[in-house]
Amino acid sequence: MLNLVRVQASRFKAILITIFLVSNSVYSDTSFVTTSTQKKEITRVNLIAAAKAGGDYLIRMQKADGSFHYLYDPARDLVEPISYNIVRHAATILAMFDLYEKTRDIRYLECARRAIVFLKTRFRAARSGNADYVLDFDGKAKLGAIGLSLAALAEQLRFDSKFGDSKSAARLANMILAMQRKNGSFEMRYRLQESDADGFESRYYPGEALLGLIRLFKVKGDRKLLDAANRGIEFMLESQQKMNRLAADAWLMQTIDDFYNQSPRKKFAEHAIALAEAIIAEQYDETDERSDYAGGFGPGPPRSTPAASRAEGLVAAYRLARSIADPRAIRIARSLKACARFQLEQQFTASNSGSLANSARATGGFRESLSSMKIRIDFVQHNISSLLGIAETIY
């Protein structure tokens, strides 16, 4: 009976917190009232400050083994027990390296270093080919996990070479090369048993794998990595251009940006800009029915991560548009400013989260959506990287 009373009291407290937050114009699980960020001027300084706050949240949420508390509910001050995702873990490492590159704050580098230690516990030797795959917690060896893990190791070789692991990076790259077909496409999963089916076709895994290849090429200069990335991008262009509507493939856009810096190809840049146009077509603006949707993306109510991940792709497209003097850069920049405002409105800050059960724990995190206060590591990761990119390119 005592335990039941405690549970009921905890739930009641969470409800009271939510009601109090609504009355003070912050966050709600059922509705959203805009905060002062709509009136606040957005600058390079406060974009970087928001990204750093996100990084500080992740540092607080990192466990001793290098993994992170994956999903946190600030309304109840509760870390929810849910299966871990190694793809998102690897992407979170990239965000910490982005922060370190911009700030040179050693705390972010050390966080990334610890996270890589945990990441490498999921590496497994392939049956042949001097290669490693990455085993996710659902028992699958996903192309995206291999690609982003490779990108993470490549960034460590750039920024933290003392702890870099060229051997493991090479083995992950070998795995991706082995999974690439002659036409440039990829198998989506490494078959743990030769009789296993290849599995579903992921929209984003190829871009993640190609990003890993091009990031390692930037460090090692191995031409076969660049050639494989070229074939992969060629295939993605041809297949996407046959679609009725282009996908919001932000990972491919970032890959093209990285590739262009090493081997400029105008048609690749133009495709990334076309992807940006498709993304912007689904962005809400101030004329839409709900002003709090402005800067987010449809269809349906906007969410934090789709806005942030699309912004990462738009940053890449903006840089490419500037590189080839494409006038669409102006529209992309305008879209990114709207993204930034929407994204900042989703962040827990000291001024808007004081009524939470544990405001110090939530501060810096980005909520899931206008109707969910929950914070997952990828919500934070995508916002960190995109806000830093917007600060660098637009402001």
Buried (B, 14 or more C-beta within 10 A) or exposed (E): EEEEEEEEEBEEBBEEBBEBBBEEEBBBBEEBBBBEBBEEEBEEEBBBBBBBBBBBBBBBBBEEEBBBBBBBBBBBBBBEEEEBBBBBBBBBBBBBBBBBBBBEBEBBBBBBBBBBEBBBEBBBEBEEEEBBBBBBEEEBBBBBBBBBBBBBBBBBBBBBEEBBBBEBBBBBBBBBBBBBEEEBBBBBBBBBEEEEEEBEEBEBBBBBBBBBBBBBBBBBEBEEBBBBBBBBBBBBBEBBEEEEEBBBBBBBBBBBBBBBEBEEBEEBBBBBBBBBBBBBEBBBBEEBEEEBBBBBBEEEBBBBBBBBBBBBBBBBBBBBBBBBEBEBBEBBBBBBBBBBBBBBBBBBBEEBBBBBBEBEBBBBBBBBBBBBBBBBBBBBBBBBBBBBBBBBBBB
